[in-house]
Amino acid sequence: MSSRLKSMIRDSFVREFGEDQAVAIEGAAIQHGNGINNINTGSDLFRWAILICIGYQCAEVDSYRQSHGITAPWEKIKTWIKINAHLESHDGDCDYLALFAGAYNEYMPEESDATV
């Protein structure tokens, strides 16, 4: 993945929610790095941070939001993620427990009914 696309994703988030919120998302993810979910953060550190924050519900649960300094409304962040983050193209680690529990499913594109 090109660094241009990588910066476009974070830049899009910053335009929507502000630099302080991007830093809060990144900080929350780094705080939850545990030697398993952060060995390979992939080619886009911000995309990895979003995945970790989804898994740990950092932007969803009010007490976690307060702890991490995330003030942007969760529903708006969630909508932004679905449209802009392209989580399906992540090429690194994630919160594997969240993955197995299906926490990322709603952020993935719908599979086409068309057959090849």
PAMIVO-110885 format. One record per atom (N, C-alpha, C, O): y, z, x; residue number from 0; atom name; residue in one letter. Coordinates in nm, 4 decimals. Atoms other than C-alpha are relative to their C-alpha. Last residue first. Example, Ala and Ser with C-alpha at 12.3 -4.5 7.8 and 13.67 -1.06 7.14 Angstrom:
% PAMIVO-110885
-0.1190/-0.0060/-0.0820/1/N/S .
-0.1060/0.7140/1.3670/1/CA/S .
0.1090/0.0730/-0.0770/1/C/S .
0.2198/0.0899/-0.0261/1/O/S .
-0.1190/0.0000/0.0890/0/N/A .
-0.4500/0.7800/1.2300/0/CA/A .
0.1200/0.0000/0.0900/0/C/A .
0.1181/0.0665/0.1936/0/O/A .
//
This chain:
% PAMIVO-110885
-0.0196/0.1058/-0.1000/115/N/V .
-1.5926/-1.0982/-1.7448/115/CA/V .
-0.1227/-0.0871/0.0064/115/C/V .
-0.1269/-0.1822/0.0844/115/O/V .
0.1076/0.0055/-0.0988/114/N/T .
-1.5920/-0.8914/-2.0572/114/CA/T .
0.0234/-0.1175/0.0928/114/C/T .
0.0800/-0.2197/0.0541/114/O/T .
0.0423/0.1335/-0.0381/113/N/A .
-1.2812/-0.8007/-2.2503/113/CA/A .
-0.1121/0.0073/0.1034/113/C/A .
-0.1139/0.0959/0.1888/113/O/A .
0.1230/0.0298/0.0731/112/N/D .
-1.2618/-0.4532/-2.3981/112/CA/D .
-0.0547/-0.1358/0.0358/112/C/D .
-0.1663/-0.1702/-0.0030/112/O/D .
-0.0050/0.1142/0.0888/111/N/S .
-1.0101/-0.3613/-2.1310/111/CA/S .
-0.1331/-0.0180/-0.0706/111/C/S .
-0.2386/0.0082/-0.0127/111/O/S .
0.0879/0.1076/-0.0430/110/N/E .
-1.0187/-0.0158/-1.9862/110/CA/E .
0.0052/-0.1111/-0.1039/110/C/E .
0.0106/-0.0859/-0.2242/110/O/E .
0.1116/0.0249/0.0912/109/N/E .
-0.7148/0.1876/-2.0734/109/CA/E .
-0.0851/-0.1127/0.0552/109/C/E .
-0.0336/-0.2121/0.1063/109/O/E .
-0.0157/0.1099/0.0958/108/N/P .
-0.5004/0.2695/-1.7755/108/CA/P .
-0.1251/-0.0141/-0.0864/108/C/P .
-0.2369/0.0138/-0.0431/108/O/P .
0.0609/0.1237/-0.0488/107/N/M .
-0.5444/0.6121/-1.6201/107/CA/M .
0.0159/-0.1094/-0.1048/107/C/M .
0.0169/-0.0817/-0.2248/107/O/M .
-0.0975/0.0681/-0.0842/106/N/Y .
-0.3073/0.8988/-1.6931/106/CA/Y .
-0.0519/-0.1331/0.0535/106/C/Y .
0.0208/-0.2067/0.1201/106/O/Y .
-0.1060/0.0556/0.0848/105/N/E .
-0.5115/1.0295/-1.9875/105/CA/E .
0.1069/-0.0757/0.0784/105/C/E .
0.1891/-0.1456/0.0191/105/O/E .
0.0416/0.1126/0.0849/104/N/N .
-0.8166/1.0656/-1.7653/104/CA/N .
0.1143/-0.0621/-0.0794/104/C/N .
0.1246/-0.1846/-0.0872/104/O/N .
-0.0759/0.1202/-0.0346/103/N/Y .
-0.6530/1.2797/-1.4967/103/CA/Y .
-0.0257/-0.1165/-0.0960/103/C/Y .
0.0424/-0.2188/-0.0890/103/O/Y .
-0.1439/-0.0234/0.0117/102/N/A .
-0.7584/1.6187/-1.6333/102/CA/A .
0.0839/-0.1241/0.0271/102/C/A .
0.1973/-0.1336/-0.0198/102/O/A .
-0.0645/0.1047/0.0789/101/N/G .
-1.1147/1.4963/-1.6897/101/CA/G .
0.1505/0.0147/-0.0131/101/C/G .
0.2111/-0.0511/-0.0977/101/O/G .
-0.0271/-0.0531/0.1332/100/N/A .
-1.2903/1.8180/-1.5766/100/CA/A .
0.0704/-0.1020/-0.0899/100/C/A .
0.0879/-0.0770/-0.2092/100/O/A .
0.1281/-0.0135/0.0704/99/N/F .
-1.4401/1.6349/-1.2782/99/CA/F .
0.0176/0.0528/-0.1418/99/C/F .
-0.0638/0.0235/-0.2294/99/O/F .
0.0583/0.1327/0.0174/98/N/L .
-1.0942/1.5225/-1.1659/98/CA/L .
-0.1289/0.0084/-0.0814/98/C/L .
-0.1471/-0.0658/-0.1779/98/O/L .
-0.0736/0.0640/0.1092/97/N/A .
-0.9436/1.8664/-1.2246/97/CA/A .
-0.0564/-0.1388/-0.0293/97/C/A .
-0.0671/-0.1792/-0.1451/97/O/A .
0.0418/-0.0706/0.1203/96/N/L .
-1.2160/2.0196/-1.0067/96/CA/L .
0.0691/-0.0613/-0.1223/96/C/L .
0.0063/-0.0825/-0.2260/96/O/L .
0.1311/0.0498/0.0428/95/N/Y .
-1.1487/1.7498/-0.7478/95/CA/Y .
-0.0537/0.0717/-0.1225/95/C/Y .
-0.1222/0.0096/-0.2037/95/O/Y .
0.0622/-0.1256/0.0414/94/N/D .
-0.7770/1.8213/-0.7191/94/CA/D .
-0.1348/-0.0396/-0.0618/94/C/D .
-0.1408/-0.0854/-0.1759/94/O/D .
-0.0631/-0.0503/0.1207/93/N/C .
-0.6885/1.4998/-0.5394/93/CA/C .
-0.0569/0.1389/-0.0257/93/C/C .
-0.1286/0.1929/0.0585/93/O/C .
0.0577/-0.1136/0.0704/92/N/D .
-0.7702/1.3311/-0.2111/92/CA/D .
0.0795/0.0326/-0.1263/92/C/D .
0.1898/-0.0174/-0.1485/92/O/D .
0.0232/-0.1222/-0.0762/91/N/G .
-0.6617/0.9863/-0.1004/91/CA/G .
-0.0634/0.1074/-0.0862/91/C/G .
-0.1219/0.0792/-0.1908/91/O/G .
0.1054/0.0243/-0.0984/90/N/D .
-0.6313/0.6256/-0.2102/90/CA/D .
-0.0253/0.1213/0.0888/90/C/D .
-0.0607/0.1071/0.2059/90/O/D .
-0.0025/-0.1035/-0.1043/89/N/H .
-0.4279/0.6564/-0.5300/89/CA/H .
-0.1206/-0.0164/0.0919/89/C/H .
-0.2325/-0.0377/0.0451/89/O/H .
0.0027/0.0637/-0.1318/88/N/S .
-0.4279/0.3230/-0.7178/88/CA/S .
0.0074/0.1016/0.1144/88/C/S .
0.0221/0.0628/0.2303/88/O/S .
0.1279/0.0683/-0.0207/87/N/E .
-0.5273/0.4724/-1.0518/87/CA/E .
-0.0097/-0.0648/0.1374/87/C/E .
-0.1196/-0.0953/0.1836/87/O/E .
0.0952/-0.0912/-0.0624/86/N/L .
-0.2319/0.7092/-1.0273/86/CA/L .
-0.1342/-0.0656/0.0290/86/C/L .
-0.2066/-0.0223/0.1186/86/O/L .
0.1156/0.0832/-0.0361/85/N/H .
0.0097/0.4266/-1.1023/85/CA/H .
-0.1059/0.0814/0.0745/85/C/H .
-0.1489/0.0452/0.1840/85/O/H .
0.0669/-0.0557/-0.1186/84/N/A .
0.3085/0.6658/-1.0956/84/CA/A .
-0.1221/-0.0792/0.0455/84/C/A .
-0.1608/-0.0701/0.1620/84/O/A .
-0.0494/0.0339/-0.1334/83/N/N .
0.5468/0.4694/-1.3199/83/CA/N .
-0.0862/0.0401/0.1193/83/C/N .
-0.0750/-0.0216/0.2252/83/O/N .
-0.0635/0.1310/-0.0131/82/N/I .
0.4414/0.4490/-1.6840/82/CA/I .
0.0209/-0.0407/0.1458/82/C/I .
0.0051/-0.1578/0.1802/82/O/I .
0.0843/0.1032/0.0619/81/N/K .
0.1905/0.7331/-1.7211/81/CA/K .
0.0561/-0.1405/0.0224/81/C/K .
-0.0199/-0.2360/0.0381/81/O/K .
0.1217/0.0172/-0.0800/80/N/I .
0.3787/0.9533/-1.4738/80/CA/I .
-0.0840/-0.1150/-0.0549/80/C/I .
-0.1298/-0.2005/0.0209/80/O/I .
-0.0372/0.0715/-0.1219/79/N/W .
0.7111/0.8998/-1.6539/79/CA/W .
-0.1240/-0.0277/0.0845/79/C/W .
-0.1403/-0.1386/0.1353/79/O/W .
-0.0242/0.1391/0.0386/78/N/T .
0.5541/1.0005/-1.9854/78/CA/T .
0.0351/-0.0832/0.1225/78/C/T .
-0.0139/-0.1950/0.1380/78/O/T .
0.1302/0.0571/0.0364/77/N/K .
0.4169/1.3189/-1.8281/77/CA/K .
0.0138/-0.1473/-0.0386/77/C/K .
-0.0658/-0.2305/0.0049/77/O/K .
0.0707/0.0257/-0.1258/76/N/I .
0.7513/1.3987/-1.6660/76/CA/I .
-0.1317/-0.0708/-0.0280/76/C/I .
-0.1661/-0.1680/0.0391/76/O/I .
-0.0702/0.1111/-0.0656/75/N/K .
0.9257/1.3566/-2.0021/75/CA/K .
-0.0656/-0.0349/0.1336/75/C/K .
-0.0814/-0.1524/0.1666/75/O/K .
0.0308/0.1226/0.0752/74/N/E .
0.6667/1.5722/-2.1787/74/CA/E .
0.0690/-0.1219/0.0608/74/C/E .
0.0122/-0.2311/0.0613/74/O/E .
0.1338/0.0502/-0.0286/73/N/W .
0.6932/1.8350/-1.9047/73/CA/W .
-0.0288/-0.1303/-0.0740/73/C/W .
-0.0828/-0.2231/-0.0138/73/O/W .
0.0961/-0.0201/0.1084/72/N/P .
1.0698/1.8769/-1.9414/72/CA/P .
-0.1352/-0.0666/0.0305/72/C/P .
-0.1408/-0.1821/0.0729/72/O/P .
0.0060/0.1197/0.0855/71/N/A .
1.2489/1.8809/-1.6038/71/CA/A .
-0.1068/0.0215/-0.1070/71/C/A .
-0.2113/0.0798/-0.0781/71/O/A .
-0.0784/-0.0207/0.1219/70/N/T .
1.2930/2.2370/-1.4752/70/CA/T .
-0.0004/-0.1216/-0.0927/70/C/T .
0.0342/-0.1090/-0.2101/70/O/T .
0.0044/0.1271/0.0724/69/N/I .
1.0347/2.2598/-1.1987/69/CA/I .
0.0669/0.0218/-0.1357/69/C/I .
0.0167/0.0960/-0.2201/69/O/I .
-0.1347/0.0543/0.0145/68/N/G .
1.1357/2.5520/-0.9779/68/CA/G .
0.0037/-0.1363/-0.0673/68/C/G .
0.0965/-0.2142/-0.0456/68/O/G .
-0.0203/0.1137/-0.0903/67/N/H .
0.7801/2.6198/-0.8597/67/CA/H .
0.1406/-0.0602/-0.0095/67/C/H .
0.1752/-0.1487/0.0687/67/O/H .
0.0369/-0.0379/-0.1368/66/N/S .
0.7474/2.9690/-1.0090/66/CA/S .
0.0319/-0.1097/0.1000/66/C/S .
0.0734/-0.0818/0.2124/66/O/S .
-0.1026/-0.0914/-0.0502/65/N/Q .
0.9352/2.8653/-1.3229/65/CA/Q .
-0.0255/0.0360/0.1452/65/C/Q .
0.0665/0.0368/0.2270/65/O/Q .
-0.1226/0.0793/-0.0148/64/N/R .
0.7076/2.5676/-1.3802/64/CA/R .
0.1100/0.0870/0.0611/64/C/R .
0.1788/0.0459/0.1546/64/O/R .
0.0175/0.0765/-0.1240/63/N/Y .
0.4030/2.7874/-1.3187/63/CA/Y .
0.1250/-0.0827/0.0294/63/C/Y .
0.1683/-0.0937/0.1441/63/O/Y .
-0.0107/-0.0951/-0.1118/62/N/S .
0.5216/3.0371/-1.5825/62/CA/S .
-0.0173/-0.0700/0.1341/62/C/S .
0.0452/-0.0305/0.2325/62/O/S .
-0.1351/-0.0543/-0.0203/61/N/D .
0.5911/2.7555/-1.8283/61/CA/D .
0.0108/0.0936/0.1191/61/C/D .
0.1040/0.0804/0.1984/61/O/D .
0.0022/-0.1390/0.0445/60/N/V .
0.2585/2.5741/-1.7868/60/CA/V .
0.1331/0.0667/0.0372/60/C/V .
0.1754/0.0630/0.1527/60/O/V .
0.0397/-0.0108/0.1408/59/N/E .
0.2981/2.1948/-1.7600/59/CA/E .
0.0124/0.1424/-0.0539/59/C/E .
0.0680/0.1620/-0.1619/59/O/E .
-0.1145/0.0432/0.0806/58/N/A .
0.4819/2.1188/-1.4364/58/CA/A .
-0.0252/0.0185/-0.1486/58/C/A .
0.0620/-0.0092/-0.2309/58/O/A .
-0.1260/-0.0516/-0.0534/57/N/C .
0.2455/2.3114/-1.2080/57/CA/C .
0.1211/-0.0341/-0.0860/57/C/C .
0.2140/0.0461/-0.0955/57/O/C .
-0.0882/-0.0159/0.1153/56/N/Q .
-0.0637/2.2394/-1.4176/56/CA/Q .
0.1378/0.0557/0.0382/56/C/Q .
0.2001/0.1287/-0.0388/56/O/Q .
-0.0346/-0.1419/0.0025/55/N/Y .
-0.2851/2.2860/-1.1088/55/CA/Y .
0.0968/0.0348/-0.1128/55/C/Y .
0.1377/0.1502/-0.1257/55/O/Y .
0.1203/-0.0823/-0.0079/54/N/G .
-0.4534/1.9508/-1.1581/54/CA/G .
0.0277/0.1486/-0.0112/54/C/G .
-0.0468/0.2214/-0.0768/54/O/G .
0.0717/0.0148/0.1269/53/N/I .
-0.1369/1.7769/-1.2724/53/CA/I .
-0.1202/0.0933/-0.0007/53/C/I .
-0.1429/0.1656/-0.0977/53/O/I .
-0.0753/-0.0723/0.1026/52/N/C .
0.0553/1.9197/-0.9779/52/CA/C .
-0.0624/-0.0142/-0.1386/52/C/C .
-0.0571/0.0794/-0.2184/52/O/C .
0.0248/-0.1423/-0.0206/51/N/I .
-0.2149/1.8033/-0.7372/51/CA/I .
0.0723/0.0819/-0.1071/51/C/I .
0.0166/0.1779/-0.1603/51/O/I .
0.1391/-0.0294/0.0371/50/N/L .
-0.2025/1.4522/-0.8806/50/CA/L .
-0.0316/0.1489/0.0149/50/C/L .
-0.0959/0.2076/-0.0721/50/O/L .
0.0082/0.0055/0.1463/49/N/I .
0.1778/1.4427/-0.8634/49/CA/I .
-0.1413/0.0360/-0.0456/49/C/I .
-0.1584/0.1139/-0.1394/49/O/I .
-0.0646/-0.1201/0.0521/48/N/A .
0.1720/1.5560/-0.5015/48/CA/A .
-0.0067/0.0042/-0.1525/48/C/A .
-0.0307/0.1099/-0.2108/48/O/A .
0.0921/-0.1123/-0.0203/47/N/W .
-0.0800/1.2837/-0.4126/47/CA/W .
0.0587/0.1275/-0.0601/47/C/W .
-0.0121/0.2028/-0.1269/47/O/W .
0.1059/0.0208/0.0991/46/N/R .
0.1514/1.0227/-0.5683/46/CA/R .
-0.1035/0.1123/0.0115/46/C/R .
-0.1501/0.1650/-0.0896/46/O/R .
-0.0531/-0.0424/0.1294/45/N/F .
0.4355/1.1686/-0.3634/45/CA/F .
-0.1028/-0.0182/-0.1110/45/C/F .
-0.1127/0.0656/-0.2007/45/O/F .
-0.0025/-0.1457/0.0096/44/N/L .
0.2368/1.1497/-0.0397/44/CA/L .
0.0505/0.0463/-0.1363/44/C/L .
0.0018/0.1466/-0.1885/44/O/L .
-0.1217/-0.0368/0.0716/43/N/D .
0.1655/0.7811/-0.0867/43/CA/D .
-0.0023/0.1502/-0.0253/43/C/D .
-0.0680/0.1977/-0.1180/43/O/D .
-0.1129/0.0764/-0.0530/42/N/S .
-0.0828/0.6324/0.1613/42/CA/S .
0.1315/0.0325/-0.0693/42/C/S .
0.2370/-0.0141/-0.0263/42/O/S .
-0.0135/0.1396/0.0387/41/N/G .
-0.3435/0.8941/0.0923/41/CA/G .
0.1260/-0.0628/0.0547/41/C/G .
0.2010/-0.0008/0.1300/41/O/G .
-0.0962/0.0098/0.1097/40/N/T .
-0.3170/1.2726/0.1074/40/CA/T .
0.0236/-0.1440/-0.0446/40/C/T .
0.0983/-0.1685/-0.1394/40/O/T .
-0.0494/0.1375/0.0024/39/N/N .
-0.6359/1.2869/0.3115/39/CA/N .
0.0937/-0.0132/-0.1192/39/C/N .
0.0486/-0.0310/-0.2323/39/O/N .
0.0441/0.0555/-0.1281/38/N/I .
-0.7306/1.6425/0.4075/38/CA/I .
0.0534/-0.1424/0.0147/38/C/I .
0.1004/-0.1819/0.1214/38/O/I .
-0.1108/0.0553/-0.0775/37/N/N .
-0.5185/1.7697/0.1206/37/CA/N .
-0.0407/-0.0496/0.1382/37/C/N .
0.0446/-0.0673/0.2252/37/O/N .
-0.0776/0.0975/0.0770/36/N/N .
-0.7584/1.8489/-0.1625/36/CA/N .
0.1139/-0.0621/0.0793/36/C/N .
0.1881/-0.1446/0.0260/36/O/N .
0.0927/0.0943/0.0641/35/N/I .
-1.0190/2.0144/0.0583/35/CA/I .
0.0805/-0.1090/-0.0681/35/C/I .
0.0512/-0.2276/-0.0530/35/O/I .
0.0952/0.0442/-0.1006/34/N/G .
-0.8117/2.2136/0.3062/34/CA/G .
-0.1079/-0.0911/-0.0546/34/C/G .
-0.1850/-0.1487/0.0222/34/O/G .
0.1000/-0.1020/-0.0312/33/N/N .
-0.6418/2.4045/0.0269/33/CA/N .
-0.1032/-0.0437/0.1037/33/C/N .
-0.2092/0.0180/0.1144/33/O/N .
0.0895/0.0642/-0.0953/32/N/G .
-0.3150/2.2352/-0.0549/32/CA/G .
-0.0997/0.1030/0.0513/32/C/G .
-0.0614/0.2131/0.0908/32/O/G .
0.1376/-0.0007/0.0508/31/N/H .
-0.1756/2.4296/-0.3499/31/CA/H .
-0.0976/-0.0756/0.0898/31/C/H .
-0.2164/-0.0838/0.0584/31/O/H .
0.0425/-0.1392/0.0181/30/N/Q .
0.1534/2.5188/-0.1783/30/CA/Q .
-0.1468/0.0081/-0.0438/30/C/Q .
-0.2176/0.1022/-0.0078/30/O/Q .
0.0274/-0.0516/-0.1342/29/N/I .
0.1860/2.1575/-0.0631/29/CA/I .
-0.0490/0.1446/-0.0089/29/C/I .
-0.1396/0.1842/0.0645/29/O/I .
0.1255/0.0604/-0.0472/28/N/A .
0.1546/2.0436/-0.4225/28/CA/A .
-0.0377/0.0531/0.1377/28/C/A .
-0.1539/0.0850/0.1627/28/O/A .
0.1097/-0.0577/0.0766/27/N/A .
0.4197/2.2867/-0.5425/27/CA/A .
-0.1340/-0.0533/0.0496/27/C/A .
-0.2297/0.0222/0.0661/27/O/A .
0.0219/-0.1365/-0.0463/26/N/G .
0.6543/2.1839/-0.2633/26/CA/G .
-0.1152/0.0669/-0.0719/26/C/G .
-0.1947/0.1377/-0.0100/26/O/G .
0.0617/0.0063/-0.1333/25/N/E .
0.6161/1.8139/-0.3438/25/CA/E .
-0.0324/0.1404/0.0522/25/C/E .
-0.1399/0.1630/0.1079/25/O/E .
0.1354/0.0537/0.0182/24/N/I .
0.6856/1.8709/-0.7135/24/CA/I .
-0.0727/-0.0014/0.1343/24/C/I .
-0.1874/0.0424/0.1433/24/O/I .
0.0779/-0.1055/0.0653/23/N/A .
0.9866/2.0926/-0.6319/23/CA/A .
-0.1451/-0.0434/-0.0213/23/C/A .
-0.2371/0.0354/0.0003/23/O/A .
0.0298/-0.0999/-0.1024/22/N/V .
1.1197/1.8340/-0.3840/22/CA/V .
-0.0842/0.1132/-0.0591/22/C/V .
-0.1748/0.1639/0.0072/22/O/V .
0.0988/0.0627/-0.0884/21/N/A .
1.0956/1.5652/-0.6516/21/CA/A .
-0.0427/0.0982/0.1082/21/C/A .
-0.1612/0.1094/0.1394/21/O/A .
0.1282/-0.0033/0.0709/20/N/Q .
1.2721/1.7997/-0.8943/20/CA/Q .
-0.1109/-0.0669/0.0812/20/C/Q .
-0.2257/-0.0228/0.0770/20/O/Q .
0.0498/-0.1378/0.0025/19/N/D .
1.5562/1.8679/-0.6517/19/CA/D .
-0.1353/0.0095/-0.0695/19/C/D .
-0.2199/0.0898/-0.0303/19/O/D .
0.0632/-0.0324/-0.1282/18/N/E .
1.5963/1.4956/-0.5868/18/CA/E .
-0.0597/0.1406/-0.0005/18/C/E .
-0.1675/0.1628/0.0546/18/O/E .
-0.0795/-0.0596/-0.1068/17/N/G .
1.6733/1.4279/-0.9509/17/CA/G .
-0.0820/0.0351/0.1230/17/C/G .
-0.2022/0.0609/0.1153/17/O/G .
-0.0003/-0.1461/0.0078/16/N/F .
1.4752/1.3696/-1.2714/16/CA/F .
0.0823/0.0701/0.1082/16/C/F .
0.1124/0.1888/0.0954/16/O/F .
0.0229/-0.0559/0.1332/15/N/E .
1.4922/0.9983/-1.3604/15/CA/E .
0.0264/0.1511/-0.0060/15/C/E .
0.0854/0.1998/-0.1025/15/O/E .
-0.1000/0.0564/0.0925/14/N/R .
1.6480/0.8512/-1.0472/14/CA/R .
-0.0119/0.0644/-0.1381/14/C/R .
0.0888/0.0889/-0.2046/14/O/R .
-0.1298/-0.0591/-0.0339/13/N/V .
1.4401/1.0877/-0.8324/13/CA/V .
0.1082/-0.0519/-0.0937/13/C/V .
0.1920/0.0257/-0.1398/13/O/V .
0.0027/-0.1378/0.0475/12/N/F .
1.1183/0.9805/-1.0077/12/CA/F .
0.1353/0.0670/0.0245/12/C/F .
0.1870/0.1355/-0.0636/12/O/F .
-0.0043/0.0071/0.1457/11/N/S .
1.2034/0.6145/-0.9536/11/CA/S .
0.0008/0.1402/-0.0607/11/C/S .
0.0756/0.1676/-0.1546/11/O/S .
-0.1383/0.0326/0.0368/10/N/D .
1.2796/0.6848/-0.5885/10/CA/D .
0.0170/-0.0072/-0.1513/10/C/D .
0.1182/0.0381/-0.2049/10/O/D .
-0.0778/-0.1229/-0.0136/9/N/R .
0.9421/0.8556/-0.5525/9/CA/R .
0.1447/-0.0239/-0.0414/9/C/R .
0.2054/0.0586/-0.1097/9/O/R .
0.0540/-0.0964/0.0959/8/N/I .
0.7640/0.5502/-0.6906/8/CA/I .
0.0809/0.1297/0.0059/8/C/I .
0.1247/0.1803/-0.0974/8/O/I .
-0.0447/0.0374/0.1337/7/N/M .
0.9877/0.3025/-0.5071/7/CA/M .
-0.0491/0.1007/-0.1034/7/C/M .
0.0235/0.1321/-0.1977/7/O/M .
-0.1327/-0.0554/0.0204/6/N/S .
0.9306/0.4857/-0.1791/6/CA/S .
0.0537/-0.0353/-0.1382/6/C/S .
0.1340/0.0400/-0.1934/6/O/S .
0.0074/-0.1453/-0.0085/5/N/K .
0.5594/0.4171/-0.1981/5/CA/K .
0.1372/0.0603/-0.0275/5/C/K .
0.1492/0.1504/-0.1105/5/O/K .
0.0492/-0.0438/0.1296/4/N/L .
0.6158/0.0610/-0.3118/4/CA/L .
-0.0037/0.1526/-0.0036/4/C/L .
0.0338/0.2147/-0.1030/4/O/L .
-0.1030/0.0321/0.0998/3/N/R .
0.8328/0.0009/-0.0055/3/CA/R .
-0.0430/0.0453/-0.1382/3/C/R .
0.0358/0.1064/-0.2104/3/O/R .
-0.0897/-0.1151/0.0060/2/N/S .
0.5856/0.1854/0.2195/2/CA/S .
0.1122/-0.0250/-0.1004/2/C/S .
0.1691/0.0696/-0.1548/2/O/S .
-0.1196/0.0109/-0.0834/1/N/S .
0.3385/-0.0858/0.1343/1/CA/S .
0.0855/0.1250/-0.0145/1/C/S .
0.0857/0.1906/-0.1187/1/O/S .
-0.1167/0.0000/0.0839/0/N/M .
0.0000/0.0000/0.0000/0/CA/M .
0.1231/0.0000/0.0885/0/C/M .
0.1278/0.0692/0.1902/0/O/M .
//
